[in-house]
Amino acid sequence: MRSNGSTDPARIPVIAAAFRTPIGRVNGTLSAIEPASLAVPLIRRILAETGLSPAAVDDVILGNAANSAGNLARLAALEAGLPVSVPGLTVDRQCGSGLEAIALAARLVQAGAGRFYLAGGTESSSRAHLRFRPPATAGGGPQPVRRARMAPDSIGDPDMGIAAENVAAHAGISRERQDAFALQSHVRAVAAAKAGRFDGEIVPVETPAGLVSRDECPRENTSLEKLAALKPVFRPDGTVTAGNACPVNDGASVVLVTSLAAAQALGLEPLLEVVDNAVAGVDPNLLGLGPVPAMAKLAARNAGLDATRIPFVEFNEAFASQVLASLDALGIDPARANRDGGALALGHPYGASGAILVTRLFAQMQGVETGAEGVAMMGIGGGMGIAALFRKL
């Protein structure tokens, strides 16, 4: 059942197109490109593919987590050549920002507030601004800001890596399981790239060094032996290593969110219905478990929803420990998730990653039967989780 219960085609939100850039390593292939500029070729590609008039776009909604560069969505819209009448909105729900932007666009369609939204996320860790606080005392110098605060000290505000260690200990996720899952991610991503399964979703990006058209991070030559040889990064006696944690990345992803009626009027297909989404909080010390209560809220609103039976599962792989702990709690076989690899191999450009999950679902579900379902899930800094349900039309 749709969360708003509507059967009006003008109020049923759908994804009608979805693209992403290649994902680059921090200070790597995409490092010269500003975050707003990463979204520009995606916006232009969607307009070209769908025939949508730029003036018909109701809003550009982009997630971003780290760049602190004003309203990136508005900047991207103008840089892409959209009319000045088209506004822009930048969303920050940290790692969940890109998925939140798409969910917000879908809610606006459900509400009848507009018909065409370009939604997604963009992130450049390479171009992230250096941040400083004013001097703490008179005559002192500016204080560098290492990272944003996510929770008060009275509750606990661990770094992401420490939180991943907390989850591993809390859920009993062994180093061996984490390494095996990381290897699976690389093997699947490399196989998908070789088979051309990313080709239709990737829009190449022009850089000063030339055109970038492939993801930078998947490693064909990794192995369990190599992963096992890596030392823990965050705790001397821990289990989280550089091999079972995601890299730091640059990238963007944008989708067209519109109504079923508007998509049909443009002759667009295939379509992926945005059925519902939910966000939930969790202990910030165990932030990687956020998708578990988010899925519970989603199931409570959608009768008959069973996460263990959804055929397409895209789960953001920030750390293998939190993915495995959440999937175990949800009863989902980890072998069923991320069929073409995930962020452990492809990378995690924070504010864009949720939109990349949706783009992956859109690509994977193009040839499946009507009614097939997919879910995108991710944990979020500060102790939150987001889950979104999609259905093939």
C-alpha positions as a printed Julia matrix, in Angstrom:
393×3 Matrix{Float64}:
  0.0     0.0     0.0
  1.21    3.49   -0.77
  1.95    5.51    2.33
 -0.48    8.27    1.34
 -3.1     5.84    0.07
 -3.5     7.78   -3.18
 -4.47    6.11   -6.43
 -4.4     9.42   -8.33
 -1.64    9.14  -10.99
 -0.93   12.85  -10.48
 -0.02   12.13   -6.82
  2.01    8.91   -7.27
  5.75    9.79   -7.22
  8.07    7.91   -9.55
 11.73    7.91  -10.53
 11.78    8.45  -14.29
 15.55    8.78  -14.86
 18.63    8.23  -12.69
 22.31    8.88  -13.32
 25.55    9.22  -11.39
 29.08   10.34  -11.99
 31.97    7.94  -11.67
 33.08    7.83   -8.04
 36.58    9.16   -7.46
 38.94    8.71   -4.56
 39.69   11.8    -2.43
 42.45   13.78   -4.18
 42.0    11.45   -7.13
 40.42   11.59  -10.58
 37.63   14.07   -9.71
 39.54   16.17   -7.19
 39.62   19.33   -9.34
 35.82   19.48   -9.73
 33.74   21.53   -7.29
 30.77   19.7    -5.74
 28.11   21.78   -7.51
 29.87   21.19  -10.82
 29.75   17.4   -10.29
 25.95   17.57  -10.49
 25.88   19.67  -13.66
 26.43   16.92  -16.29
 23.81   14.79  -14.54
 21.19   17.55  -14.7
 21.93   18.13  -18.35
 21.82   14.41  -19.14
 18.41   13.98  -17.5
 16.95   16.88  -19.45
 18.4    15.55  -22.7
 17.24   11.96  -22.08
 13.7    12.83  -21.02
 12.98   15.84  -23.22
 11.88   17.76  -20.14
 11.92   21.52  -20.61
 14.37   23.18  -18.19
 11.69   25.73  -17.34
  9.35   22.93  -16.21
 11.63   21.91  -13.32
  9.93   22.85  -10.06
 13.04   22.6    -7.9
 16.53   21.15   -7.68
 17.04   19.38   -4.34
 20.53   18.08   -3.58
 22.02   16.5    -0.49
 25.45   17.46    0.78
 27.25   16.71    4.03
 30.72   18.2     4.11
 31.29   21.02    1.69
 29.84   24.01    3.61
 29.59   25.97    0.41
 26.2    27.65    0.57
 23.24   26.45   -1.44
 24.96   23.99   -3.76
 21.68   22.96   -5.4
 20.96   26.49   -6.56
 24.53   26.88   -7.77
 24.34   23.59   -9.69
 21.0    24.55  -11.25
 22.33   27.84  -12.55
 25.63   26.33  -13.68
 23.69   23.67  -15.61
 21.86   26.41  -17.5
 18.45   26.11  -15.89
 16.4    29.33  -15.97
 16.87   31.68  -13.04
 13.21   30.97  -12.18
 14.15   27.42  -11.07
 15.07   27.42   -7.35
 17.4    25.12   -5.46
 17.47   23.52   -2.02
 20.43   21.85   -0.31
 19.64   19.16    2.27
 21.95   18.0     5.05
 21.07   14.76    6.78
 24.74   13.79    6.64
 25.23   10.4     4.92
 21.48   10.17    4.33
 21.28   13.51    2.53
 20.97   12.22   -1.03
 18.25    9.73   -0.14
 16.47   12.35    1.97
 16.48   14.76   -0.99
 14.76   12.16   -3.17
 12.25   11.36   -0.43
 11.46   15.06   -0.02
 10.87   15.44   -3.74
  8.55   12.43   -3.67
  6.56   13.94   -0.79
  6.19   17.18   -2.72
  4.77   15.26   -5.68
  2.4    13.39   -3.34
  1.25   16.73   -1.92
  0.59   18.15   -5.37
  3.14   20.91   -4.78
  4.9    20.33   -8.1
  5.47   17.9   -10.94
  9.19   17.75  -11.79
 12.07   17.62   -9.32
 15.74   16.99   -9.92
 16.86   15.37   -6.68
 19.94   13.6    -5.4
 23.25   14.54   -3.86
 26.77   15.73   -4.53
 29.96   15.59   -2.52
 33.62   16.41   -2.94
 35.83   15.43   -0.05
 38.72   16.74   -2.14
 37.23   20.24   -2.3
 35.74   20.38    1.21
 36.36   23.71    2.88
 38.8    24.07    5.74
 36.85   25.19    8.81
 37.93   27.19   11.86
 36.29   28.48   15.05
 36.99   31.96   16.38
 39.7    32.14   19.08
 38.59   30.68   22.41
 40.43   33.42   24.3
 41.46   36.98   23.55
 44.63   37.06   21.55
 44.39   33.4    20.64
 44.38   32.01   17.14
 41.52   30.4    15.22
 40.73   26.83   16.22
 40.5    24.23   13.44
 37.24   22.26   13.29
 38.1    18.63   12.71
 34.5    17.54   12.2
 30.98   18.68   12.95
 29.31   17.78   16.23
 26.62   15.11   15.92
 25.53   14.51   19.52
 26.24   16.02   22.98
 29.05   14.58   25.06
 26.5    13.57   27.7
 25.2    10.97   25.24
 28.34   10.25   23.26
 29.6    11.54   19.93
 32.12    9.0    18.65
 34.03    9.28   15.41
 32.55    7.1    12.67
 35.32    4.51   12.94
 34.91    4.18   16.7
 31.15    3.83   16.21
 31.84    1.04   13.71
 34.0    -0.68   16.33
 31.21   -0.22   18.88
 28.72   -1.89   16.54
 31.1    -4.76   15.8
 31.54   -5.45   19.52
 27.85   -4.94   20.33
 26.63   -7.3    17.58
 29.5    -9.77   17.69
 30.65   -9.16   14.12
 34.05  -10.79   13.69
 36.99   -9.43   11.75
 36.75  -12.44    9.43
 33.13  -11.69    8.5
 33.96   -8.05    7.87
 36.87   -8.9     5.59
 34.84  -11.5     3.69
 32.04   -9.0     3.13
 34.52   -6.38    1.92
 36.02   -8.86   -0.52
 32.54   -9.7    -1.81
 31.92   -6.01   -2.47
 35.08   -5.64   -4.56
 34.53   -8.88   -6.47
 30.97   -7.88   -7.35
 31.85   -4.3    -8.3
 34.7    -5.41  -10.55
 32.47   -8.02  -12.21
 29.68   -5.48  -12.72
 32.08   -2.99  -14.31
 33.52   -5.63  -16.65
 30.01   -6.73  -17.64
 29.02   -3.13  -18.42
 26.32   -2.98  -15.78
 27.41    0.52  -14.71
 27.72    1.91  -18.22
 24.13    3.08  -18.58
 24.05    4.97  -15.28
 27.45    6.7   -15.36
 27.76   10.13  -16.97
 31.44   10.9   -17.68
 32.93   14.02  -16.12
 35.33   16.32  -17.94
 38.34   17.21  -15.77
 41.55   19.15  -16.42
 43.3    15.77  -16.78
 40.75   14.41  -19.25
 37.41   12.61  -19.3
 36.68   10.37  -16.3
 34.2     7.6   -17.01
 35.02    4.77  -14.57
 34.89    4.33  -10.8
 38.32    4.71   -9.27
 38.24    2.53   -6.15
 37.22   -1.1    -6.88
 40.25   -3.37   -6.54
 40.51   -6.44   -8.74
 43.65   -7.7    -7.01
 42.46   -7.75   -3.41
 42.1   -11.01   -1.48
 41.24  -12.32    1.95
 44.94  -12.68    2.65
 45.62   -9.04    1.82
 42.64   -7.85    3.84
 43.65   -9.99    6.81
 47.13   -8.45    6.8
 45.78   -4.93    7.42
 46.01   -3.54   10.95
 43.04   -2.03   12.8
 42.76    1.71   12.23
 40.69    3.01   15.12
 41.53    0.73   18.08
 44.71   -1.3    18.49
 42.66   -4.35   19.44
 39.8    -3.55   17.06
 38.44   -5.22   13.94
 37.84   -2.23   11.61
 40.58   -1.73    9.03
 41.11    0.32    5.9
 40.05   -2.77    3.97
 36.64   -3.29    5.59
 35.81    0.43    5.8
 34.81    2.6     2.86
 37.29    4.96    1.19
 36.83    8.75    1.16
 35.34    9.96   -2.1
 34.01   12.48   -4.59
 30.88   11.97   -6.69
 27.28   12.89   -7.42
 23.98   11.33   -8.4
 20.74   12.94   -9.6
 17.34   11.45  -10.43
 14.15   12.83  -11.93
 11.25   12.58   -9.49
  7.87   13.25  -11.06
  4.31   11.95  -10.94
  3.11    8.85  -12.73
  0.75   11.01  -14.78
  3.46   13.47  -15.8
  5.89   10.68  -16.69
  3.26    8.97  -18.85
  2.49   12.27  -20.58
  6.18   12.52  -21.54
  6.23    8.9   -22.68
  8.85    7.94  -20.09
  9.5     4.35  -19.06
 10.57    2.26  -17.19
  9.42    3.85  -13.95
 10.2     3.13  -10.33
  7.54    4.17   -7.84
  8.7     5.81   -4.62
  6.37    3.93   -2.28
  7.45    5.26    1.12
 10.42    6.19    3.26
 11.14    6.41    6.98
 13.83    7.9     9.19
 14.52    6.82   12.78
 16.96    7.65   15.55
 19.24    5.3    17.43
 21.97    5.58   20.09
 24.74    7.72   18.47
 27.31    5.33   19.94
 25.79    2.6    17.74
 24.88    4.81   14.82
 25.38    2.06   12.24
 22.24    0.29   13.5
 19.98    3.16   12.42
 18.48    1.29    9.43
 16.94   -1.29   11.77
 14.35    1.03   13.44
 13.92    2.88   10.13
 12.84   -0.36    8.45
 10.55   -1.09   11.41
  8.78    2.24   10.89
  8.54    1.57    7.17
  7.02   -1.88    7.77
  4.53   -0.49   10.28
  3.15    1.85    7.6
  3.15   -0.68    4.76
  1.13   -3.79    5.53
  2.77   -6.99    4.4
  6.23   -5.48    3.94
  8.82   -8.13    4.77
 12.45   -7.03    4.46
 13.61  -10.64    4.23
 11.66  -11.14    0.99
 12.51   -7.93   -0.88
 14.57   -9.04   -3.9
 16.59   -5.84   -4.39
 18.48   -4.49   -1.38
 20.96   -1.6    -1.6
 22.63   -0.87    1.73
 25.31    1.8     2.04
 28.56    0.11    2.98
 30.24    2.72    5.15
 31.71   -0.04    7.32
 31.3    -3.78    6.92
 30.56   -4.14   10.64
 27.48   -1.93   10.58
 26.12   -3.42    7.36
 26.41   -6.96    8.7
 24.99   -6.04   12.11
 21.97   -4.31   10.57
 21.3    -7.03    8.01
 21.54   -9.68   10.72
 19.04   -7.77   12.86
 16.69   -7.43    9.9
 17.0   -11.1     8.94
 18.42  -10.27    5.51
 21.08  -12.6     4.1
 24.15  -10.38    3.42
 24.72  -12.3     0.19
 21.47  -10.78   -1.14
 22.5    -7.16   -0.58
 24.38   -4.97   -3.04
 24.42   -7.42   -5.93
 26.9    -5.23   -7.87
 29.04   -4.29   -4.88
 28.7    -1.32   -2.57
 30.57    1.56   -1.01
 33.37   -0.61    0.39
 34.47   -1.02   -3.24
 32.8     1.8    -5.14
 33.23    4.5    -2.49
 31.08    6.68   -0.26
 30.73   10.33   -1.36
 28.72   11.15    1.75
 25.87   13.4     0.63
 25.55   11.62   -2.72
 25.58    8.02   -1.51
 21.85    7.71   -0.83
 21.06    8.89   -4.34
 23.63    6.45   -5.72
 21.71    3.64   -4.01
 18.55    4.74   -5.8
 20.36    5.01   -9.13
 21.66    1.47   -8.62
 18.13    0.2    -7.89
 16.78    2.0   -10.94
 19.38    0.33  -13.16
 18.99   -3.12  -11.62
 15.19   -3.12  -11.76
 14.67   -1.95  -15.33
 14.08   -5.44  -16.7
 12.2    -7.01  -13.8
  8.51   -7.79  -13.53
  5.94   -5.2   -12.54
  5.45   -5.08   -8.79
  9.0    -6.1    -7.87
 10.26   -4.18   -4.85
 13.59   -2.72   -3.84
 14.8    -0.98   -0.72
 17.62    1.49   -0.08
 18.99    1.75    3.46
 21.78    3.57    5.25
 23.05    4.53    8.66
 23.61    8.2     9.39
 26.04   10.13   11.58
 24.57   11.27   14.88
 22.61    8.05   15.3
 19.96    7.84   12.6
 18.9     5.54    9.82
 16.89    5.99    6.65
 15.1     3.41    4.52
 13.1     3.91    1.33
 10.87    1.45   -0.51
 10.53    1.39   -4.3
  8.31   -0.63   -6.66
  8.64   -1.34  -10.36
  5.76    0.01  -12.44
